[in-house]
Amino acid sequence: MLKIKSSNRFQKDLRLYKSAIESITDKNVKQEYQTLLNKLIEQFKLIDAAHDTVNRNIDPTQVRDNVELSIQIRQKLNKIVKDFKSSTNV
């Protein structure tokens, strides 16, 4: 079964997020985005675990909440990546 955390897209995005976060000079902002990244990884762990075939107690509403939260987090992280890319193309 395909796991989100093992997917090529997630690995690529993870590298982009980490690079963008490392480029932040403000320690508070950097910590905020690092926390967001950690939350995203945790959401993907929960989503993967919910879809595991040995997990028989799947709550579809909880999984949906995890998916929606991961989308919101990715949107915030994608903004920092966009800002990072635009600053490196100057």
N, C-alpha and C positions, 0 to 999 in steps of 0.2 A: 504494500500500500504506500502511495506517495505521501510523504510528510512535507508540510509547508517548509519547515526549517531545513529540509534537505534539497529543496528545489533550487534550480540554478538562478531563478529570478530573485528569490529571497537572498541567496548568497551574494548576488551582485548588488542588490539594494543595501544589504548590510554593510558591504565594503564602502559604498557611497556615503551612507549615513555616518559611518565611523570616520571617514576622511573629512567630511564636512564638520563634524563635531570637534575633531582634533584641531581644525583651523580656527576655532573660536578662541579669542583672546580673553574675553570677559569670563572669569571663573564661575560666576553665578549662572550666567546664560549657558555656559558649557555644561554645568552640572544639571541644569534643567533639561537640556536636550539628551544628555546621557541617561537621565531618569526616564525620559520618554522612550528611548531606545530599549532600555531594560523592560519597560512595561510592554512594549510591542513584542519582544521576545517571549515574555511570559504569556501573553495572549495567544501567541502561536503555539506554545507548548500546550495550553489548555485546549485549543481547537484540535490539535493533533491527538491529544489524549482522548478527547470525546469521540473521535472517529476511529479509534483503535478497536479492532474487532473483539478484543477481550473485555472491553468496557461495555457492560450490558446496561448500565444505569445512565443512559444519555438523556439529558434534558434539552430538547431542541431549542427552547426559548433561551436557555443559558448560552448555548453555542452561538445562537444568533446575536446575543448581546456581546459575546466575545468578538465575533466578526465585525460588528458595527464599531466597537471600541477600537479594534485594530485598524479599521479604515480611517477613523478620526486621527489616530496617532500617526499613521503613515502620511496623511495629508500635512500634518504639522512638520514631520521630518522631511517630506518632499520640499516644503518651503525653504528649509535651511539648506538643502542640497541645491535648490535653484539659486539661492543667494550666494552660496559658495561657488557655484559654476560661473555665475556672472562676475564675481569678484576676481576669479582667476583668469578670466578672459580679457581683463583690462589691459 
